Amino acid sequence: MHIAHHSFLPSDNSKQATSPLSVLIHLVWPALPVLCASVPTANLNYINSPFQLKQDQFFPSSSSRLFQQLEGDKLLKLASFVRKTNIITPIIASPSTRFIRNHSYQTFLQFQKSRSDSKNMPPINSSKHNFDYDLLVIGGGSGGLGCARRASQYGAKVAIIERSPVLGGTCVNVGCVPKKVMWHAADVREKLKAAQHYCQPLGSTSLPSLDWNALKEKRDAYITRLNGIYERNLKNDNVDYMTGHASFIDPHTLQISKGVQSTHSHPQAQSDSSISTKEGTKLLTADKIVIAVGGRPVLPDIQGSELGIDSDGFFALKELPRRVAVVGAGYIAVELAGIFHTLGAQTHLIIRHEKPLRTFDSIIQDTLTNHMEHAGITIHKNSNVVRVTTAHNPPFDLTHPFPKVVETNEGEKIEVDCVLFAIGRMSMTDLLKCENAGVKLDKKGDVIVDDYQKTNIDHIFAIGDVQGKALLTPVAIAAGRRLSNRLYGGISDDKISYDNIATVVFSHPPCGTVGLTEEEAKQKYGAESIKVYLSKFTALYYSMMPAEEKEPTAMKLVCQGKEEKVVGIHMIGLGSDEITQGFAVAIKMGACKKDLDDTIAIHPTSAEELVTMR
């Protein structure tokens, strides 16, 4: 058996055989059978020396033991022992390797469960009810996948139901990942343009032309590969995967209908014949249910809205529109407008107020608005779209641009070939029949949850965009994993904090933000206790370029109290997307301005400005 080398293990030439840690493990390891002596005898499995490396000094061959196969909650009791003693215990029980990780103690219990014997093992949280599963997860997006896999890794019997034919949800298929690919395409085009200032003038030679179809084909192939990886991960983690539409029959029962396909991965999975079926539907029961169906973009209720596309439709476009209008002021609208413009489309951004990104700090709003206009994007401020018309005859193929006229409340008529609405999203709860389970929704259709992702029904939970808070992929993943930690890992108080969540807008240039805006900080703590540090400059990268091609950089620290605790960091400019992550850790740890001042800067970088502001 191969196990990855860990830092606590000595290398081949190590002389750490007598280290305190090795002595501790050497003493504890032979005693583990005694600690587990209360477990009834099951199939005996030979335990060879842990770690098939050169570890004779660390785990002498004499420590080989006969171990009883641990079952159900008794395996968790051993995991608890491992956590409390803070050691790492490799246990070989049968063929299929799995890890349980306890993030609180940063320890691992490696164990194996035999597929042939596991049918005799009860579900990890078995109850007096004979449910089909310990956990059913509705939705195969980032949050649902994270929750389902973590629960199964703890030994729960889990199934995931996804209504679309592919896994990954919005982020993987029509969101973060393909959007970032398109952002990179635009970024490469910008760098090719900048190259003439570092290498030789382009002269009459134009930039390489964009082959939209080739780019789309490569992007879509990459996404398809990711879909396959997610499906294989579920199989490897013994999570049953079903394609179909799920809706509640009662608080413990789901009906799966239309296009139901199932891949049974769990050793205890029932055959299709053992589950109620009727006219292509399937009924599944579970001790606990997680709603993770995500959200979808909305279109405005105006004449001609069907002539436009939403952010999902952006990824179906088969060619780059020559003229495009993006309607919306949030991060999706800003990102897609930047991509369209940088790739060569004549771009209009239609917003209801003076500036986009209205929930962001003013330094980001002001700097981005000015630069987008400077770069050539036409921003129609204080405008609402009231009508979209076309002389084109139906049927309309929205994957190909065709002429349209966008009319605003200001009387403008904007002639474009594509209209993209990015005006908001809504939770996909409308078809779940939550009322059958008694699950409460708010006025927008979001599932109401507490700090632990629990709905008003004790055994039903909701994670990700469907609960309407912090609509970000990493938040959904963290919430899903921590929920499973709580339900099946014995970490009773594990939950995510919604404070100081960092986020990035992949605009041109990118923006990064974490913590409170200046206005939010003043409202929370009082203006007199807030001190703000500002810096505006041009990154060294642009030093070789003419003024009209330079992008701005601006940074702001928002500090509070006598100790000047950093409660907000906001930046826009080259590299902001990568810089933000590290400084988010500093804010999470409660860094003060003095901590930044005491940090030696890395020069020359843009990031050094954050530790040298005065």
N, C-alpha and C positions, 0 to 999 in steps of 0.2 A: 504494500500500500504506500502510495506516495503522498506525503504531506508537505506543503510549502514550508520552507525554512523560516522560522520566526526569529526575531532579534534576540530573544532570551536563550536561544539554543547556541551552544558553542560551535564554531566552525571546525573544519578538519584539524587545524593546527592549534585549536584552542587548548588552554590549560585551566579551564574554569570548572573542572570536574568537582572541585571541593568548594565551589561557591555556596553561600548560604541558601540560595534558591534551589540549587541542585540537591543539596542535602535535604531541604524541606520536602521536595518532591520525591526524593529517594525514600524518605521515611513514610510519607503519606500514601504513596502509590500502592505498596503491598497491603496496606490496611483497608483499602476501599472495599474489598469483598466482605470484610467484617462489618463495615458500616452499612452494607447493603444486605446483611444476613437475613433480615426480616422478609425479604422478597421471596415468594414461593418459587420453588425450582421449576424452571421451564427448560427449553432447549439450551444445552450448554454449548458455548462457543469458545474456541481456543483463542486466548488473547496473546498475541505475540508482543515482543518488545515494541513500545511505541516508537514511531518515527524510524522508518527504514533508511536511516542515514548512518553515519559513523557516530553512533550515540552510546557505545558500550560503556563509556565512562559515566555518561549521564543517566542512562537507564540500563543497568546491568541485565544481562540475559536472565539472571535468576529471578528477576521481577515478573517474568511471564506467569500468567495466572489463568485459571479457569474461572470465567465470570458467568453468572446467571444472566440470562437475557432479561432486561428490565422492561416492564410493561407499564403503559399508561402513565398515571400520575406518579408512579414510583420512579420513573425516569426523570420526571420534573423535580422530585425530591433530591435526586442525585445532582441535578443541575443546580438546585438551590444550594446544596453543600459546596459545589464547586465555586459558586459566586461568593458565598460567605467566607470561604477559606482563601479566595483570591488566587487560586492556582489554575493551571490549564491541564485538563485531564483527557487524554485521548482514549476512547473506549471503542473497541472493535466488536460489534455484535453480529453483523451480517453485511451483505453486499452493498447496499446503496447508501453512499455517504451523504451526510447532511450536517449542517452547522446550526447550533442555536447560539445566538449572540445576545449578550446582555450589555447594552450600551452604558448602563449606569456604572458597572464595575469593570467594563472593558475586558471581560473574560469570555472564553469560548468553551462550550462543551461540544465535543465532536462525538456523534453517536451514529449508529447505523441501524436501520430497521429492515428485517427480512420481508420481502414481498410475500413469500410463501407462508410465513407465520403471522404476518400482521393482521390477517383477517380475524384472528382471535383477540386482537388488541382493541379495547374499547376506544371510542373517540375521546380526545383529550378532555373535553368538558361534557361528557355524556350525562344525560339527565334521565329521568324516569320515562320521558317521551321517546318514541322510536322515530326520530327525525332522520331524513335522508342524509343531511349534512350538519356538521357543526356550524358552518358558516356559508352563506350564499352572498356573493358580491354581485350587485347589478351594475355593470359597466366595466369595460375592459380598457379604460384610460389609465393615465399615470397613477392616480390615487387608488383605483380599484386593483390594479396589478400589484402595487406596493403592498396593499393590505392583504390581498389573497396569498401572495407568496410568503410574506412574513408569518401569517397564521399557519400555513401549511408547514413551514420550517419548524414551528413549535409542536407539530404533530397533529394539528387539527385536520379534519376532513373538510375540504373546501371545494367549492365550484364557483366559477365566474361566468356570468352571462353577458354577452355583448351583442347588441342589435345589429351593428354593421358587420360586414364580412371580414374586417381586419381589426387587429388589436392596436392599441396605442392611443386611441382617443384623439382629441383635437390637437394636442401638442405635436404628436408624431406625424399625423396625417395631413392636417390643414392648419397648422399653427407654428409653434416655436421652431421646429426643426426645418421644415421646408422654407419657412420665412427666412431663417438664418442663412440657408443656402443661397437664396435670392439676394439677401443683403451682401453676402460675400461676393456674388457676381457683380453687384453694383460697386462694391469696394475695390474689386480688381480693376474695373473700368476706370475708377478715379485714379488708381495708382499707375495705370498705363499712361494716363494723361499726364500725371506728374513726372513720369520717367524721363520725359524730354528735358526736364530741367536738371536732372542728375546725369543723364547720359549725353545724348546729342539731340538737337532739334529735329522734330518730325518732318519739318519742311512741308512738302506737298503730300507726304504720306499721312493718311488718316488713321484713326484708331481702328483696331480690328473690329469687324462687324459682329454684331450679336446674332447668334443663331439660337433663337428662342426655343425652337422645337428640340434641338440637340440638348440644350440646357435642361429643358423640362423632362426629356427622356432620362437623362442621367440622374436628375433629382428624384424622379419617381421610382427609378430602379433602386436608389439608395433607401427610400422609404419602404419599398417592398421588402428589402433585406432586413430592415428593422422589424417589420411586422413578423417576419419569420423567426427572428431571434426571440421576440416576446413569446411567441407560441411555443418555441422549444424550451424557453425558461419555465413556462407553466408546466410543461410535461416533465421536465427534470425535477420540479418541485412537487410533483404529484397533485397538481391542481387540475380538476376537471374543467374543461373549456367548452362552452356551448354557445352557438350562434342562434339568436332568436330574440323576440321581444318579450320582456318580462313585465308582469303586472301582478299586483297583490290580489289574492283571493281572500286572505285573512291575515292576521299578524304573523303567522308562521308559514304561510303557503304562498308560493309564486306560481303563476301560470306562464309557461314559455310557449310562444306561438310563432308561426310564420317563419319558415326557413330554419327550423330547429335542427342543428347538427351538434353532436356531442363527441368529445374526445375524453374518454375516461382514463385518467392518469392515476387516481388514488387507488391503492390496493383494495380498499373496502368499497369501491364504487359499485352501486347496484347496476344490474343490466337494465336496458330500456324496458324490458317486459315487466320489471318489478315496480315501475313507476307508472302512476295513472296516466293514461293517454286517451285522447278523444279528438278525432278529426284533426290530426296534425298538431295537437297541443300536448304539453307535458306538464304535470303538476309536480313541484318539488317542495319539500318542507325542510326547514332549518331551525336550529336552536337560536341562531342570531343571523340578522340580515343587515347588509351594508348597502346603502344607496350611493352610487358613485357614477351617475349617468351623465354628469357634465352639463354643458350648455350649448346653445347654438346662436348664431347671429340673427338679428331681427331686421326686417325691412320697414321703412316708414309707411304709414297709412296715407299715401298720396296717389294721385292719378299717375299712372305710368311707372310705378315702382317695379313692376315686373320686367321693365326694360333694363334694370340695373342688376348688378351682381353684388354678392356680399363677400366677406373675406374668404369664405370657403371657395367661392367661384373664382377668386384670383388664381388659385392653383390649378384650375381647369382651363384657363386661357391658353389658346393654341398659338397665339402670336401677340407681340407687344403692340398695344394700341398706339396710334400716332398722337391722339389727343385723349386725355382722360380727366375726369372730375372725380375726386375723392371727397365724399361727404362725411364729416365727422371730425372731432377734435381730440379724441383719445389716442392712446399709444398705437393702436392698430392702424388708425387713419394716418397718423404721422409717419409710421414706418413704411407703409405701402406707398404713400405719396413720395417719400424719399427714394424708394426703389424705382418706381416708375420714372421719376425725373432723372435720376442718375443713369438709368439705362437708355435714356434718350427720348422719352415721351414728353410732350407738352402737357404740363400738369397743373391742374387747378385744385386747391384745397378750400372747401366750403365749410365755414365754421359759424356757430351761432353767436359767439362772443368775439372779443378782441384778440384773444390768443389761444393757441391749443394747449393741451396738457394742463388744464386749470387746477388739478389737484396737486401739481408739482410746485416746487419752490419757484419764486419769482425769477431767480437768476437763470433757471432753466427755461422758463416760459419766454422771457425777454430775449435771451441769447439765441434760442432756437428760432423764434419767430423772425427776428431780424436776419438771421443767416439764410433761412429758407427763402425769404423774399430776395435777398441779395443774390442767391444762387439761381434764381429764375422761376421759382414756383409762385404762381399767382394765388394769393390768399384772399378769399372773399369773406370779409369779416361781418359780423352781425347779420348773417344771412341764413335763411331757411329755404330749402328746396320745396317748392309747392307743386311742381309738375315736371314730368319728363315726357317728351313726345318724340315721334319719329315718323318719317315718310316711308320707312322700310316696311315691307309687307310681311305679315306673319306667315309661317312660324318663325320665331326668332331663335337663332343659334347664338346663345350668349357666350360661347367659347371663342367666337370670332367677333372682332369689333365691327360695328356698323354705325352710321351717323345717327346722332340723337341731339336733342336740344334740352338743356336743363334750365328751367325757369325758377328764379328766386323771388322771395317776397320784396326784394329791392328793385324788381323790374328787370333784372339782368336776364339775358338769354345767352347761355354759354353753349356753343357748338362743340361737341366732343364725339368720340367714337366708342367710349366706354364710360359707364357710371358705376362707381363702386361705393356702396353704402357701408360705412363702419360706424354705426350710430349706437351700438350697444349689443348686449347679449342677454339671453334668458335661459333659465334652467329648463332642462328637458324632463320635467315632472308631469307634464300634461297627460301622458299615456300610462303612467304608473298605477293609476287608481289607488293613490295613497289613502283615500277615504276608506277603502275596504280594510285597511290595517289601522285606521285611526291616527295616522301620522299627520301632524299639523304643518301647514304651509303658510308663508306670509302672503301679503297682497301681490307680490311679484311672482309668486310660484316657487320661491326658494324654500328648501326644507329648514325648519327652525331647529337649531341644535344648541346644546350648552357647550361649555368649555371643553368637554370631553367627547364632542361629536355625537352625543346621544340625543335622539329625538324625544318627544314626549312619551314614546313607547320604549320601555326599558331595554329591550333586546334589539331595537332597530336603530341604526346609526347612519349618518350621512357625512361624506367627505368630499372635498374638491369644490368645483365651481357650483355644484348643485345647492350648496349651503350659502352661496351668495357673498362670501367674505374672502378677501385676499385671493383673487382669481389668478393664481400662479401655480405652475406645475410643481415646483419644489415644495410648495405649501401642501398641495394635495398628497404628494408622496410621503412627506413627513407625517401628516395627519393619519394616513392609512397605516403606515408602519407602527406608529405609536399606539394607535388603536389596537392593533394586534398584540403589541407588547403588553398592553393592559389586560386584554381579554384572555390571552393564552400564555403570556410569558411571565406572569407573576409580578409585573412592575405596575403596581396599582395606581400610581399617581402620574404616570407618563402621559403628557399632553404637550401640544405645541403652544408656544407663545406667539401671539400676533403682533407683539411689539418689535420694532426695529427690524422689520423684514426688508431686506435690500431688494431693489429691482432696477432693471436697466431697460431703457428704450433704445432699440436699434435704429435710431434716426441717423441722419447725416448732418453733423457729427453725432455720435452716440451720447446718451445721457445716463448718469447713474445717480441713485439716491437711496439713502437709508436714514431712518429716524424722522424726527419732526421737521417740518418746514419752519422758516423763521416766524411766519404768522401763527402757526400752530403752537410753537414754543411760547410765544408771547401770550397767547390766550391761556395756555396751561399754567405757566409759571409767573406771568406778569412781565410786562415789557422792561421794567427796571432791573430784573434779574437776568436778562438775556444780553449776551455780547456776541456780536457777529464779526467774523473775519472773512474778508473777500480778497480774491485775486483773479485778475484777468490778464491773459497773455496769449502769445502765439507760440505754439509748439515748435521746437527746433526743426522738426521735419519739414516745415513750410518755409524755412529760411532761404531756400533756393528758388522760391516761386514768386511770381508777381502778386501784388496785393489782392487782385480780384480772384485769385485761386486759393487764397489762404482761408482756413477754417479757424474759428475762434476757440479758445479754451477759457472756461470760467469755473471757479471753485468757491465754495462757501462752507465755512464751519459755523455751526450754531451751538453756542456754549451757554451753560446755565449755572448760576450761583457763584459763590466766592471761589470755589475750587475749579470753576469753569469746566464742569463735566460736559463732554461732547454729546449733545442730544440729537444732532443732525449733521449729515455731510451730504452735499449736493454738488454735482459737477457735470460739465458738458465739454466735450472736446475729444480729440484723438486719444484713445486708450482708456476712456472713462469706463467702458464696459468691463474691462479687466481689473482696473484699479479698485472699483467699488467693493468687490468681494472681500479683499483683505481688510479694508477699513471697516467693513460691516462687523468683522470679528472684534475689532477694537471697541466699537460702540457697544456690542453685546457684552463685552467684559467690563464696561463702565469706564472707559478711558477718559482722562481729563486732558485739557489743552497742554498741561505740563508734560504728560506722557508723550504727546506728539513732539513737543519741543525737545525732549530728551532723546529722541530717536535720531540717529545720524542719518542724514539724507543720502539717497543714491543719486549721483549726479553724472551726467545730465539726464534727467527724466522729468516728465510732467508731474508724476506722483510726488516728487520731492517737495512740491509747493505746499502740500498738505501738512508737512512737518516743519516748514520754515516760515509759515505765515506770521506776521507781526501786526 
